[in-house]
Amino acid sequence: MTTKQILSWQQALQQCVSSLDELADLIPAARDLICKNAHSAFPFKVGRRYLAKIDPNDASDPLLLQILPQAIEMKENAAFSADPLQEQHYNPLPGLIHKYAHRVLITVVGSCAIHCRYCFRRHFAYEDNRPGTKGLEAIYDYLRLHPEVNEVILSGGDPLLASDALLYAITQHLSEIPHIQRVRIHTRLITTIPERVTPALIDALTHTRLRSIIVTHCNHPRELDEDIALACNTLVQHNISLLNQSVFLAGVNDCAKTLVALSEALFSCHILPYYLHSLDPVLGSAHFDLSLKKQRALYRTMQKELPGFLVPKWVKEIPGEKHKITMR
Ligand code: SF4
């Protein structure tokens, strides 16, 4: 079945590829690089729309590298750990992370439609952090006792894998807490399965007084396409703000031309570039790391080539800091 024949986001999700044999059949260039041990440590998974954009004969395709389980992931590296942001220290309730004063993060679901090899939550204890109905009630109670919190981030996993009914209920409950002003959704679904943008989703995000913001996650301009632009246009027309976060990744976007093209392509899809993260040092991702010198040189070129509003903030997260660190 081609992506054009897919009727719903649930069908697209069901058709995600998670078999290494199928990956090798569809992308022959990946065959010799696939590592079963890396897949056991963090299973391979990707949607067909994304997969269709990979050159089947290019083992260094930047889209392939983001999802390919490779032997290099198994190499020990003392500077890389399972919980690089020490989120376990900021986890007062199952499913709730409260790191910064004015915002909290809820891990609504523990699954994703794509498994990004550099994900800083690739070792996250999702089994202890699925809040469920009771857990969500406890989170709302916590928020009522924390008037300093004005923004709630729905994350995961990918929060847009939750049902529309659950998202509707969450935004409804949050809007009943007077000091909550915004709900922000961190997702890779809009740019991998744009069929997720449905009237029911829009209703779930717009039926309350809360301002809704969707933060997409895209690292390379080739991830975007016309269907994604159309889905994003629908969101913007409903007053949902769209921002993007990306990560400096060796082999994927370690080229100024690519990063400039990414900002331009995002804006063509109605998305503003928001953050460009330095890689979080999570176990298994060291091969994506770029030297600070290289990151700085790339960023300087972006500043020269792009208007200010298309230059994302280059940031790094350091455990224990009260906010992300702006890099220069
Ligand atoms: S979609 Fe987001 S949470 Fe899921 S694996 Fe990728 S980076 Fe991690």
Residues whose N, C-alpha, C, O or C-beta is under 5 A from the ligand:
A	BS01	SF4	C112 I114 H115 C116 C119 G156 G157 R188
